[in-house]
Amino acid sequence: MVKGKTKAIDDLLESESIQMITDRSKPVNALVNEIRTEWAYDLYARRPSPAYMANGQIKPTSLDLVSFMAALADRNAVINIPNYERRRAKNVKEGEWVVSAENRHGKLTGLSANKETFSFSARILDQNVVKTEQDEVGAHRNFLLTDLNGSLYRGWNVIQIHPTAEENRFIRQTGIVIGNKIYFQNFVAPQLWSSFFGAPYIKLKALETRLEDEAQHYRSAVNNMNARFERRPAKHTTWQGNGFAKVDSVPIEVTAFKAEMDLPLRGTYRTIPRTNEAYVATKAWANELAYGILPRLRFSSRAVELAFHEHGNTKASPGWSIPRMQHYTAPGKRTEWNRMNLGGGYALRFREYQKTERVEPRSVF
């Protein structure tokens, strides 16, 4: 056993789940559902402090915004954002017409997180967008919940919802509402930081790493099969250019944070038959991994990483023994990481660094 490693992590690394994750020949679909369930946010299990007014000042509830938004996303709630200021440079997409920049509203279809910065977003089927060629209303748009540094985003000041009876009961019983508004001070619960060193997070990151490897493999396979099976329809449009128009942007420096799990991956993925049916199925699976499964898992892992970034550090103790953090540079590389060696080819490593991001000029706060 590696010195400082807990029995829970030892048991995890010897478990059937981890053996499946590290074996490319084994499908992990069942594990995806299992781990998503383990990391589901249960709003009604929370016991937040109530909100109140003191000397004319609002004292927000301790409830984290992510728990509330996850409950809304689970039921695909309709939400409305009366006013929203873009952070990223605006993209104007061919064949789409935004009727109004105000009252962006629609079903909340998911939550997402950036892999490097700490921007978290709500994905809405925005009813303010008209698809002119199809003569349809509604297109997916992402709206920031946090800024690039993980702080609550100041580009909106209210999100409007129509709560269910159960949500209403929770809101009233916990006293988190002032008038008809809930004020939040934390996107993630501060105490979540210690999960960074726990077995459930290690398991989540291991699955994320395996599926990133699998997605890359099948994307490559699809690209190799494209020339033979992809039938590209002829384009007919009066748009001049590549289908997008982009407004000016300016560079800013932000602190990025990346955590990665080293795994002793072995075996090979299944061989793909050279048929059109196999091509269609493989492409669908690669897309589901890249745009469906991985973003949902990443949202959970990035929430832990944001809490660790804000409330933990390399010297913080989670309350149980952990292997000593060491500086690590991979052979032939120059990037330095903080690394927690778990033995047997398993390791958790992370680093903070400065990154340039381009944003809309007027959004520089």
N, C-alpha and C positions, 0 to 999 in steps of 0.2 A: 504494500500500500504506500502511495506517495504521502510523505509527511504532511499532516494537516488536513488531508482529504477526509470528508465525512463518510460514514457508513452508507448514508443515503445516496451519495454520488457513486460510491463503490458499487453498491447494489444496482444502480441505474446502468452503469457501464457494462455490467455483466448480464443485464436483463435481455430478454428476448426482443423487446422493442428496439433497443440500440443495435442488436445484432441484425435485425431486419433493416434498420436505417442505413447501416454501413455496408450492406450487401446489395449491390446494384441489380442483381437478378431477382430481388424480392420486391413485389409491389407493396406500397405503403399507404394505400388509400384508406384502409381502416384506421391506421394510426393518425392520419390527418384529422379525421372526425373525432377521434379520441382526444387528441391534443387540443383541438379547437374547443371541445367541451370543457377540458381542464382549465383553459384560459378565458372562458366566457366571463364577461362582467355581469355580476348579479346585483343589480341596483337595489333590490329589495332586501338584500342581506346587509346593506350598508347601515351604519348607525351614525350619521353625521351630526355635528353640532348644529344647533339652530342659528339662523341669521337674526340680527337685531340692530336697532339703532342705539347709538351711545353718543350723547352730546352732539347730536346732529350728524354723526358720521355712521356710514353703513359698515357693519361688521359682517362680512360674508360667511356663509356656511363653510364647513370643512369638506363638504362633498366635492369630489373631483369631477371636473367637466367630462372627462373621458367616460366615466361610468354612466353618466346621464345620456350622453350622445350614443353610447353603445346600446342602451335600452331602446332608444328611438330608432337606431339602425336595424335592430333585430326585428322590429315590426314594420320597417319601411315607412315610417311616419312621414306625413307631409309637413314640411317646414317652410317658413318664409323668412328671408333676410331682407328687411326693409331697405337698408343702405349698406353697400359693400364697396370698399376701396381696394382695387387690385394691388397686389404686391408684385407679381410677375408682369413682364411686358405683355401687352394684349396681343392675342392672335385673332385675326379675322379670317374665319374659315369660309372657303368657297361653298355656296349653296346654303348658307345659314344666315338668318336674320334675327338679331337680338332686338326684340320689340321695345324693351325698356331696360335700363341699367338698374332700376329700382324694383323693390319687391321681387327679388329672385326667389322663386318658389317651385316646389315639386317634391316628389318622393325621395326620401333619403335612402339611397341604394347601397351605401357602403362607407367605410372609413379607411383612410390610407395614410401612410407615413413615408417620408423620404428616407433613403438608405444612408445618407451622409449627414444632412442637416436635420434639425429637429422640427421641421415643418410637418404638421399633421393636418389632414384635410377631410372635409365632408364631401361626399360625391352625391350630387343631386341630379335627378332627371328634370332639368330646368325647363319649366313651361314658358319661360320668356323667350325661348329659342324656337324659331320656325325653320323647318327644313323646306326650303322653297321648291326644290325639284320634286320631292315626294308629297308636297302639300300637307305636311304633318307638323304637329306641335310636340316639342320635347326633345332635348339632347342632353347628354351627360356633361356636367361641368363640375370642377373641383373648387371648393371654397375653403380658404385657410381657416383653421381653428386656432393654430398657433403660428407665430412668426418663425423665421428661420432659426432662431435661437431657442425655441421651445416656450417662450413666454406667450401668454394669451394674446391673440392677434388684435391689434387696435384698429384694423380696417373695417370692423363692424362693431356695433355696440349692443345689438339685441338680435336674438333668434326667436321667432314666434312659433309656437306649437299649439295644437289642440290636444291636451292630455287625455289619456284614457281614464276610466273610473279608477283603475288600480294606481296609475301614476298620480292622479289627483289625491287619492287617499294617502299615498306615501308622502307627497309634498306637504300636505296639511299636518299629518301626524308628526313628521320630523321637524316642522317649523322652519324649513329652509327658505321659505318664501317671505318677501317683504312686499306687501301690497299684492301685485300680481306678477312680480318679477323674482327670479332667482339670481343672486349675484355669486359669481365664482371667483376664487382667488388662486386655485391650483388646477392645472390641466390634469396632472396625475397626482395620486396620493403620495406625499413625501416618503412615507414609510415603505413604499414599494421598492426603494433602492436596494434593500437587502436581498431581494429576490434575484438580483444579478449573480449572487453566489450560490443559489439554491439548485437542487436537482431538477425541479420542474422547468426552470429557465434553460439549464444545460440541455435537457431533452428537447425543448422547443427549438433552440439554436441548432442542435444536431439535425433535426428534421428539416429546418430551413436550409441548412448547408447541403444536405442530400438532394432536396428538391431543386435548388439552384443548379447543382451539377446535372441533374436529370433534365431540367428545362434547357440548359445549354446543349446537352447531347441531342435532344430531339429537334431543337431549332436548327442545329447543324445538319441533321438528317433531312429535315424538310427543305432546307436551302439546296442541298444536293439533289433533291428530287424535283425541285421547282421546274426546271427546264423541260422535264418530261411530262409532268402532269398538270401544271398550272395553266389555266386558260384565262388569259387576261382580256377583258372586254375592251373594245375600242372606246376611247374617250370622246365625248362630244360636249364641248363647253365653250363659252365665250370668254371665260376667265383667262387673263394674260398672266402667266407666271406659274408657280408651283402649287397653287391652291390655297396659299396662306399669305396674309399680309401682316407684318409685324411692326409695331410702333417702336420708337427709340427706347433704349434701355441704358442703364448706367451700372457700372460694377460696384459692388460693395464686398468687404471682407467679413466673413462670418466664421465662427468656430464650428467645425464639423467634428463628429464623433462616429467612429466605426468600430463595431465589435464583430469578431469572426470566430468560428469554431473550427478547429482542426480535427479531422476525422480520418481514421484508417480505412478509407473506402476501398472496397475490393469487388471483384466480379465485373460482369458486363451487363448492359441493358439488353433487352430482347432484340433479336434481329427483325428488321422491318421488311416484309415482303415487298417486292417491286410491283405493286398493283395500285391502281387509282384509289380503291377502297382503303387500303392501308395508308396511303398518302393523306387522304382526307381525315382519317381517324387520328393519325399522328400529329397533323397540323392542329386539329381541335384540342388534343391533349396538351401540346406545347403551349397553345394560347391559354388554356385553362390554368396551367401551372403559372405562367407569366402574369396573367391579368386577373386571375381569380383566387387560386389557393395561396400563392406566395404573398400577395399584398395583405391578405387577412392574417396570415401568420406573422408577417413583418410588423403589422400594426401593434400586436401584443408585445413582441420583443423590443420594439423601439420605445414603447411606453416604459418598460423596465429600464432601458438604457438612458432615457431622459431623466427618470427619477434618480438613477445612479449618478449621472452627470451633474445634477443639481444638488443632491443631498449626500452623496457618498464621495469617496475618492480612493486613491490607491492605498492609503494607509487606514481607511475606515474598516472597522470590524463589524460583521453582521450579527454577532452574538454567538457564533459557533466557529470552530476552527476551520481555516481554509489554507490551501497551499500558499506559500510565499510568492508574491508577485515578483517577476524578474524582467529585466529589460531583455528584449529579444529582437534579433535581426535575422531574417531567413537567409540561408546561404545564397550568395550571388545577388542579394537585394540590399537596398540602402535604407529602407523604411524601418524605423524602430517602433516596437510595440511594447506594451505592458502585457506580460504573458503569465497565465496560471497553468502550469503543467499538471495534467491529471493522470499521466502515465498511459502506457499502451497505445501511444499515438494520438491520444486525445489531449486537447489543450484549448483554453479560452484565452483569446487575446483581444486587446482593444487599444485604441490610440485617439488622441485629440490632435487636431491640426487646423490650420487656417485655410479657408477655401474661398475662392472668388465666385460670387453669384451675381447674375444680372437681374435687375429689378426695374420697374417703371420709375422714372425720375421723380414723380410727385409722391411716390410711396416711401421715400427715404425720410424716416422719422427723425 
